[in-house]
Amino acid sequence: MASFSLKAQEEDTAVNDTLQKHHKYGLRLGIDLSKPLRTILEDDYTGFELLADFRISRRFYVAAEIGTEEKDYNESNLVATTSGSYAKLGADFNAYNNWFGMNNAITTGLRYGFSTFKQELLGYGIYTTNNIFPGTFIEDPQEFSGLTAHWVELIIAIKTELINNLYLSINLQLKNLISEDRPENFDNLYIPGFNRTYDFSEFGVGYGYTISYLIPLFKK
């Protein structure tokens, strides 16, 4: 009877040992859905972004994004256009412990961002408080090309595996501008990849909705 009990325990241990959790490692590729959606809904915006990450350990990923943006300003005292491309490089940390068989993620990450762009000043108004001689609008097109900007950003994202290897995620970005080239007698109202700028602050914000597919290469 004792030998039968010992044999049953050994069989149970062998079965339990086969239920090991394997983590997928591979290249995940996707697009930011928010930018094509804004392109459709907003007349003054055009943008597109591709993204990728690669898992290097159980919780860490290297990540990158590249994209292009164009933003128009058509206001009573200013008509201008910003256009250019950008790239962001960094890493993500997955803070979420998945249940068995799940591959969701709650990540925090850091990025270094770099943008090359141009500003086109098409027209501007001259402000005056004189009621006799009201302000005038000057149409004098000027182009400032070869501009660059650098920033760092903190990104927080939630990724959900919809079906096998297909992920939907939402992210929030907090950005800090390090440096920028400013046109002479003008300013950068918008920087591709960084988004809107403010005179009183070096900080900016951003968001994204992404869909991506994992190309699994191996398991651990």
C-alpha positions as protocol buffer text, in pm:
chain_id: "A"
residue {
  index: 1
  type: MET
  ca { x: 0 y: 0 z: 0 }
}
residue {
  index: 2
  type: ALA
  ca { x: 289 y: 236 z: 88 }
}
residue {
  index: 3
  type: SER
  ca { x: 462 y: 163 z: -243 }
}
residue {
  index: 4
  type: PHE
  ca { x: 140 y: 240 z: -436 }
}
residue {
  index: 5
  type: SER
  ca { x: 100 y: 576 z: -254 }
}
residue {
  index: 6
  type: LEU
  ca { x: 462 y: 672 z: -327 }
}
residue {
  index: 7
  type: LYS
  ca { x: 418 y: 584 z: -696 }
}
residue {
  index: 8
  type: ALA
  ca { x: 99 y: 796 z: -719 }
}
residue {
  index: 9
  type: GLN
  ca { x: 279 y: 1095 z: -567 }
}
residue {
  index: 10
  type: GLU
  ca { x: 563 y: 1059 z: -817 }
}
residue {
  index: 11
  type: GLU
  ca { x: 311 y: 1049 z: -1106 }
}
residue {
  index: 12
  type: ASP
  ca { x: 133 y: 1363 z: -975 }
}
residue {
  index: 13
  type: THR
  ca { x: 467 y: 1545 z: -947 }
}
residue {
  index: 14
  type: ALA
  ca { x: 553 y: 1450 z: -1304 }
}
residue {
  index: 15
  type: VAL
  ca { x: 219 y: 1584 z: -1429 }
}
residue {
  index: 16
  type: ASN
  ca { x: 253 y: 1911 z: -1236 }
}
residue {
  index: 17
  type: ASP
  ca { x: 605 y: 1964 z: -1367 }
}
residue {
  index: 18
  type: THR
  ca { x: 473 y: 1965 z: -1724 }
}
residue {
  index: 19
  type: LEU
  ca { x: 248 y: 2267 z: -1649 }
}
residue {
  index: 20
  type: GLN
  ca { x: 530 y: 2518 z: -1687 }
}
residue {
  index: 21
  type: LYS
  ca { x: 468 y: 2876 z: -1790 }
}
residue {
  index: 22
  type: HIS
  ca { x: 648 y: 2972 z: -2111 }
}
residue {
  index: 23
  type: HIS
  ca { x: 709 y: 3337 z: -2207 }
}
residue {
  index: 24
  type: LYS
  ca { x: 706 y: 3437 z: -2572 }
}
residue {
  index: 25
  type: TYR
  ca { x: 1003 y: 3630 z: -2708 }
}
residue {
  index: 26
  type: GLY
  ca { x: 993 y: 3804 z: -3042 }
}
residue {
  index: 27
  type: LEU
  ca { x: 944 y: 4121 z: -3245 }
}
residue {
  index: 28
  type: ARG
  ca { x: 616 y: 4313 z: -3205 }
}
residue {
  index: 29
  type: LEU
  ca { x: 519 y: 4550 z: -3487 }
}
residue {
  index: 30
  type: GLY
  ca { x: 225 y: 4791 z: -3501 }
}
residue {
  index: 31
  type: ILE
  ca { x: 76 y: 5129 z: -3585 }
}
residue {
  index: 32
  type: ASP
  ca { x: -68 y: 5414 z: -3381 }
}
residue {
  index: 33
  type: LEU
  ca { x: -439 y: 5426 z: -3466 }
}
residue {
  index: 34
  type: SER
  ca { x: -492 y: 5770 z: -3314 }
}
residue {
  index: 35
  type: LYS
  ca { x: -296 y: 5952 z: -3585 }
}
residue {
  index: 36
  type: PRO
  ca { x: -488 y: 5816 z: -3889 }
}
residue {
  index: 37
  type: LEU
  ca { x: -808 y: 5882 z: -3693 }
}
residue {
  index: 38
  type: ARG
  ca { x: -706 y: 6245 z: -3630 }
}
residue {
  index: 39
  type: THR
  ca { x: -614 y: 6274 z: -3999 }
}
residue {
  index: 40
  type: ILE
  ca { x: -971 y: 6180 z: -4091 }
}
residue {
  index: 41
  type: LEU
  ca { x: -1146 y: 6391 z: -3826 }
}
residue {
  index: 42
  type: GLU
  ca { x: -927 y: 6704 z: -3820 }
}
residue {
  index: 43
  type: ASP
  ca { x: -885 y: 6922 z: -4129 }
}
residue {
  index: 44
  type: ASP
  ca { x: -562 y: 7080 z: -4001 }
}
residue {
  index: 45
  type: TYR
  ca { x: -372 y: 6759 z: -3910 }
}
residue {
  index: 46
  type: THR
  ca { x: -199 y: 6472 z: -4094 }
}
residue {
  index: 47
  type: GLY
  ca { x: 6 y: 6204 z: -3920 }
}
residue {
  index: 48
  type: PHE
  ca { x: 124 y: 5843 z: -3922 }
}
residue {
  index: 49
  type: GLU
  ca { x: 336 y: 5636 z: -3682 }
}
residue {
  index: 50
  type: LEU
  ca { x: 492 y: 5288 z: -3684 }
}
residue {
  index: 51
  type: LEU
  ca { x: 614 y: 5120 z: -3365 }
}
residue {
  index: 52
  type: ALA
  ca { x: 812 y: 4814 z: -3260 }
}
residue {
  index: 53
  type: ASP
  ca { x: 943 y: 4645 z: -2949 }
}
residue {
  index: 54
  type: PHE
  ca { x: 1158 y: 4340 z: -2875 }
}
residue {
  index: 55
  type: ARG
  ca { x: 1157 y: 4146 z: -2551 }
}
residue {
  index: 56
  type: ILE
  ca { x: 1506 y: 4109 z: -2401 }
}
residue {
  index: 57
  type: SER
  ca { x: 1412 y: 3958 z: -2063 }
}
residue {
  index: 58
  type: ARG
  ca { x: 1105 y: 3851 z: -1869 }
}
residue {
  index: 59
  type: ARG
  ca { x: 1001 y: 4210 z: -1792 }
}
residue {
  index: 60
  type: PHE
  ca { x: 1212 y: 4438 z: -2013 }
}
residue {
  index: 61
  type: TYR
  ca { x: 1164 y: 4540 z: -2378 }
}
residue {
  index: 62
  type: VAL
  ca { x: 1358 y: 4767 z: -2612 }
}
residue {
  index: 63
  type: ALA
  ca { x: 1118 y: 4988 z: -2807 }
}
residue {
  index: 64
  type: ALA
  ca { x: 1109 y: 5239 z: -3092 }
}
residue {
  index: 65
  type: GLU
  ca { x: 863 y: 5458 z: -3280 }
}
residue {
  index: 66
  type: ILE
  ca { x: 900 y: 5649 z: -3608 }
}
residue {
  index: 67
  type: GLY
  ca { x: 648 y: 5879 z: -3772 }
}
residue {
  index: 68
  type: THR
  ca { x: 557 y: 6192 z: -3963 }
}
residue {
  index: 69
  type: GLU
  ca { x: 323 y: 6479 z: -3878 }
}
residue {
  index: 70
  type: GLU
  ca { x: 189 y: 6797 z: -4037 }
}
residue {
  index: 71
  type: LYS
  ca { x: -5 y: 7062 z: -3845 }
}
residue {
  index: 72
  type: ASP
  ca { x: -173 y: 7372 z: -3994 }
}
residue {
  index: 73
  type: TYR
  ca { x: -264 y: 7693 z: -3813 }
}
residue {
  index: 74
  type: ASN
  ca { x: -540 y: 7904 z: -3967 }
}
residue {
  index: 75
  type: GLU
  ca { x: -622 y: 8175 z: -3716 }
}
residue {
  index: 76
  type: SER
  ca { x: -725 y: 8538 z: -3745 }
}
residue {
  index: 77
  type: ASN
  ca { x: -373 y: 8661 z: -3672 }
}
residue {
  index: 78
  type: LEU
  ca { x: -161 y: 8370 z: -3796 }
}
residue {
  index: 79
  type: VAL
  ca { x: -146 y: 8125 z: -4088 }
}
residue {
  index: 80
  type: ALA
  ca { x: 137 y: 7870 z: -4062 }
}
residue {
  index: 81
  type: THR
  ca { x: 228 y: 7505 z: -4122 }
}
residue {
  index: 82
  type: THR
  ca { x: 462 y: 7269 z: -3937 }
}
residue {
  index: 83
  type: SER
  ca { x: 574 y: 6943 z: -4101 }
}
residue {
  index: 84
  type: GLY
  ca { x: 846 y: 6686 z: -4038 }
}
residue {
  index: 85
  type: SER
  ca { x: 944 y: 6342 z: -3913 }
}
residue {
  index: 86
  type: TYR
  ca { x: 1060 y: 6199 z: -3583 }
}
residue {
  index: 87
  type: ALA
  ca { x: 1201 y: 5892 z: -3410 }
}
residue {
  index: 88
  type: LYS
  ca { x: 1187 y: 5773 z: -3050 }
}
residue {
  index: 89
  type: LEU
  ca { x: 1411 y: 5509 z: -2889 }
}
residue {
  index: 90
  type: GLY
  ca { x: 1396 y: 5359 z: -2541 }
}
residue {
  index: 91
  type: ALA
  ca { x: 1287 y: 5072 z: -2319 }
}
residue {
  index: 92
  type: ASP
  ca { x: 974 y: 4946 z: -2139 }
}
residue {
  index: 93
  type: PHE
  ca { x: 926 y: 4761 z: -1810 }
}
residue {
  index: 94
  type: ASN
  ca { x: 624 y: 4532 z: -1763 }
}
residue {
  index: 95
  type: ALA
  ca { x: 492 y: 4567 z: -1408 }
}
residue {
  index: 96
  type: TYR
  ca { x: 199 y: 4327 z: -1455 }
}
residue {
  index: 97
  type: ASN
  ca { x: 201 y: 3964 z: -1335 }
}
residue {
  index: 98
  type: ASN
  ca { x: -11 y: 3765 z: -1579 }
}
residue {
  index: 99
  type: TRP
  ca { x: -232 y: 3475 z: -1490 }
}
residue {
  index: 100
  type: PHE
  ca { x: -139 y: 3143 z: -1641 }
}
residue {
  index: 101
  type: GLY
  ca { x: -178 y: 3151 z: -2020 }
}
residue {
  index: 102
  type: MET
  ca { x: -221 y: 3532 z: -2043 }
}
residue {
  index: 103
  type: ASN
  ca { x: 16 y: 3781 z: -2211 }
}
residue {
  index: 104
  type: ASN
  ca { x: -118 y: 4123 z: -2111 }
}
residue {
  index: 105
  type: ALA
  ca { x: 103 y: 4407 z: -1989 }
}
residue {
  index: 106
  type: ILE
  ca { x: 106 y: 4730 z: -1790 }
}
residue {
  index: 107
  type: THR
  ca { x: 429 y: 4902 z: -1886 }
}
residue {
  index: 108
  type: THR
  ca { x: 625 y: 5211 z: -1793 }
}
residue {
  index: 109
  type: GLY
  ca { x: 903 y: 5328 z: -2019 }
}
residue {
  index: 110
  type: LEU
  ca { x: 1146 y: 5601 z: -2115 }
}
residue {
  index: 111
  type: ARG
  ca { x: 1211 y: 5742 z: -2462 }
}
residue {
  index: 112
  type: TYR
  ca { x: 1461 y: 5973 z: -2623 }
}
residue {
  index: 113
  type: GLY
  ca { x: 1293 y: 6167 z: -2903 }
}
residue {
  index: 114
  type: PHE
  ca { x: 1446 y: 6342 z: -3203 }
}
residue {
  index: 115
  type: SER
  ca { x: 1264 y: 6542 z: -3471 }
}
residue {
  index: 116
  type: THR
  ca { x: 1361 y: 6713 z: -3797 }
}
residue {
  index: 117
  type: PHE
  ca { x: 1104 y: 6957 z: -3933 }
}
residue {
  index: 118
  type: LYS
  ca { x: 1029 y: 7286 z: -4104 }
}
residue {
  index: 119
  type: GLN
  ca { x: 806 y: 7582 z: -4027 }
}
residue {
  index: 120
  type: GLU
  ca { x: 620 y: 7774 z: -4298 }
}
residue {
  index: 121
  type: LEU
  ca { x: 494 y: 8118 z: -4200 }
}
residue {
  index: 122
  type: LEU
  ca { x: 233 y: 8214 z: -4461 }
}
residue {
  index: 123
  type: GLY
  ca { x: 80 y: 8524 z: -4305 }
}
residue {
  index: 124
  type: TYR
  ca { x: 45 y: 8715 z: -3980 }
}
residue {
  index: 125
  type: GLY
  ca { x: -152 y: 9004 z: -3834 }
}
residue {
  index: 126
  type: ILE
  ca { x: -6 y: 9319 z: -3684 }
}
residue {
  index: 127
  type: TYR
  ca { x: -174 y: 9401 z: -3355 }
}
residue {
  index: 128
  type: THR
  ca { x: -262 y: 9759 z: -3271 }
}
residue {
  index: 129
  type: THR
  ca { x: -484 y: 9940 z: -3020 }
}
residue {
  index: 130
  type: ASN
  ca { x: -533 y: 10238 z: -3252 }
}
residue {
  index: 131
  type: ASN
  ca { x: -899 y: 10257 z: -3356 }
}
residue {
  index: 132
  type: ILE
  ca { x: -825 y: 10495 z: -3643 }
}
residue {
  index: 133
  type: PHE
  ca { x: -563 y: 10274 z: -3804 }
}
residue {
  index: 134
  type: PRO
  ca { x: -667 y: 9912 z: -3743 }
}
residue {
  index: 135
  type: GLY
  ca { x: -422 y: 9626 z: -3760 }
}
residue {
  index: 136
  type: THR
  ca { x: -328 y: 9480 z: -4096 }
}
residue {
  index: 137
  type: PHE
  ca { x: -264 y: 9124 z: -4211 }
}
residue {
  index: 138
  type: ILE
  ca { x: 70 y: 9066 z: -4386 }
}
residue {
  index: 139
  type: GLU
  ca { x: 98 y: 8785 z: -4642 }
}
residue {
  index: 140
  type: ASP
  ca { x: 471 y: 8724 z: -4665 }
}
residue {
  index: 141
  type: PRO
  ca { x: 548 y: 8349 z: -4700 }
}
residue {
  index: 142
  type: GLN
  ca { x: 867 y: 8240 z: -4527 }
}
residue {
  index: 143
  type: GLU
  ca { x: 1010 y: 7890 z: -4485 }
}
residue {
  index: 144
  type: PHE
  ca { x: 1241 y: 7782 z: -4202 }
}
residue {
  index: 145
  type: SER
  ca { x: 1381 y: 7436 z: -4282 }
}
residue {
  index: 146
  type: GLY
  ca { x: 1641 y: 7210 z: -4123 }
}
residue {
  index: 147
  type: LEU
  ca { x: 1505 y: 7262 z: -3770 }
}
residue {
  index: 148
  type: THR
  ca { x: 1565 y: 6997 z: -3502 }
}
residue {
  index: 149
  type: ALA
  ca { x: 1437 y: 6923 z: -3152 }
}
residue {
  index: 150
  type: HIS
  ca { x: 1531 y: 6677 z: -2876 }
}
residue {
  index: 151
  type: TRP
  ca { x: 1327 y: 6560 z: -2579 }
}
residue {
  index: 152
  type: VAL
  ca { x: 1277 y: 6279 z: -2326 }
}
residue {
  index: 153
  type: GLU
  ca { x: 944 y: 6128 z: -2234 }
}
residue {
  index: 154
  type: LEU
  ca { x: 786 y: 5898 z: -1979 }
}
residue {
  index: 155
  type: ILE
  ca { x: 530 y: 5662 z: -2129 }
}
residue {
  index: 156
  type: ILE
  ca { x: 271 y: 5450 z: -1948 }
}
residue {
  index: 157
  type: ALA
  ca { x: 77 y: 5188 z: -2146 }
}
residue {
  index: 158
  type: ILE
  ca { x: -177 y: 4909 z: -2102 }
}
residue {
  index: 159
  type: LYS
  ca { x: -156 y: 4624 z: -2355 }
}
residue {
  index: 160
  type: THR
  ca { x: -424 y: 4358 z: -2399 }
}
residue {
  index: 161
  type: GLU
  ca { x: -390 y: 4045 z: -2612 }
}
residue {
  index: 162
  type: LEU
  ca { x: -714 y: 4031 z: -2814 }
}
residue {
  index: 163
  type: ILE
  ca { x: -637 y: 3702 z: -2987 }
}
residue {
  index: 164
  type: ASN
  ca { x: -319 y: 3499 z: -3015 }
}
residue {
  index: 165
  type: ASN
  ca { x: -27 y: 3743 z: -3073 }
}
residue {
  index: 166
  type: LEU
  ca { x: -254 y: 4041 z: -3162 }
}
residue {
  index: 167
  type: TYR
  ca { x: -244 y: 4331 z: -2912 }
}
residue {
  index: 168
  type: LEU
  ca { x: -446 y: 4647 z: -2855 }
}
residue {
  index: 169
  type: SER
  ca { x: -303 y: 4915 z: -2626 }
}
residue {
  index: 170
  type: ILE
  ca { x: -350 y: 5269 z: -2499 }
}
residue {
  index: 171
  type: ASN
  ca { x: -67 y: 5492 z: -2377 }
}
residue {
  index: 172
  type: LEU
  ca { x: -8 y: 5830 z: -2215 }
}
residue {
  index: 173
  type: GLN
  ca { x: 314 y: 6029 z: -2266 }
}
residue {
  index: 174
  type: LEU
  ca { x: 468 y: 6303 z: -2052 }
}
residue {
  index: 175
  type: LYS
  ca { x: 743 y: 6489 z: -2240 }
}
residue {
  index: 176
  type: ASN
  ca { x: 1023 y: 6726 z: -2142 }
}
residue {
  index: 177
  type: LEU
  ca { x: 1182 y: 6933 z: -2418 }
}
residue {
  index: 178
  type: ILE
  ca { x: 1563 y: 6939 z: -2397 }
}
residue {
  index: 179
  type: SER
  ca { x: 1650 y: 7162 z: -2692 }
}
residue {
  index: 180
  type: GLU
  ca { x: 1498 y: 7305 z: -3010 }
}
residue {
  index: 181
  type: ASP
  ca { x: 1598 y: 7519 z: -3307 }
}
residue {
  index: 182
  type: ARG
  ca { x: 1380 y: 7830 z: -3321 }
}
residue {
  index: 183
  type: PRO
  ca { x: 1322 y: 8024 z: -3644 }
}
residue {
  index: 184
  type: GLU
  ca { x: 1435 y: 8386 z: -3647 }
}
residue {
  index: 185
  type: ASN
  ca { x: 1156 y: 8624 z: -3537 }
}
residue {
  index: 186
  type: PHE
  ca { x: 919 y: 8325 z: -3506 }
}
residue {
  index: 187
  type: ASP
  ca { x: 858 y: 8033 z: -3273 }
}
residue {
  index: 188
  type: ASN
  ca { x: 783 y: 7661 z: -3290 }
}
residue {
  index: 189
  type: LEU
  ca { x: 411 y: 7627 z: -3227 }
}
residue {
  index: 190
  type: TYR
  ca { x: 422 y: 7252 z: -3289 }
}
residue {
  index: 191
  type: ILE
  ca { x: 705 y: 6995 z: -3306 }
}
residue {
  index: 192
  type: PRO
  ca { x: 640 y: 6661 z: -3483 }
}
residue {
  index: 193
  type: GLY
  ca { x: 657 y: 6382 z: -3227 }
}
residue {
  index: 194
  type: PHE
  ca { x: 657 y: 6622 z: -2934 }
}
residue {
  index: 195
  type: ASN
  ca { x: 322 y: 6788 z: -3013 }
}
residue {
  index: 196
  type: ARG
  ca { x: 219 y: 7140 z: -2911 }
}
residue {
  index: 197
  type: THR
  ca { x: 471 y: 7368 z: -2739 }
}
residue {
  index: 198
  type: TYR
  ca { x: 412 y: 7633 z: -2472 }
}
residue {
  index: 199
  type: ASP
  ca { x: 603 y: 7955 z: -2402 }
}
residue {
  index: 200
  type: PHE
  ca { x: 576 y: 7911 z: -2025 }
}
residue {
  index: 201
  type: SER
  ca { x: 673 y: 7543 z: -2001 }
}
residue {
  index: 202
  type: GLU
  ca { x: 916 y: 7286 z: -2145 }
}
residue {
  index: 203
  type: PHE
  ca { x: 667 y: 7004 z: -2078 }
}
residue {
  index: 204
  type: GLY
  ca { x: 425 y: 6847 z: -2322 }
}
residue {
  index: 205
  type: VAL
  ca { x: 181 y: 6558 z: -2332 }
}
residue {
  index: 206
  type: GLY
  ca { x: 71 y: 6298 z: -2583 }
}
residue {
  index: 207
  type: TYR
  ca { x: -136 y: 5983 z: -2618 }
}
residue {
  index: 208
  type: GLY
  ca { x: -186 y: 5691 z: -2853 }
}
residue {
  index: 209
  type: TYR
  ca { x: -405 y: 5392 z: -2937 }
}
residue {
  index: 210
  type: THR
  ca { x: -204 y: 5117 z: -3100 }
}
residue {
  index: 211
  type: ILE
  ca { x: -262 y: 4779 z: -3256 }
}
residue {
  index: 212
  type: SER
  ca { x: 33 y: 4544 z: -3295 }
}
residue {
  index: 213
  type: TYR
  ca { x: 125 y: 4188 z: -3382 }
}
residue {
  index: 214
  type: LEU
  ca { x: 389 y: 3976 z: -3211 }
}
residue {
  index: 215
  type: ILE
  ca { x: 613 y: 3766 z: -3433 }
}
residue {
  index: 216
  type: PRO
  ca { x: 719 y: 3494 z: -3185 }
}
residue {
  index: 217
  type: LEU
  ca { x: 1075 y: 3375 z: -3232 }
}
residue {
  index: 218
  type: PHE
  ca { x: 1131 y: 3152 z: -2929 }
}
residue {
  index: 219
  type: LYS
  ca { x: 1003 y: 3076 z: -2577 }
}
residue {
  index: 220
  type: LYS
  ca { x: 1164 y: 3066 z: -2235 }
}
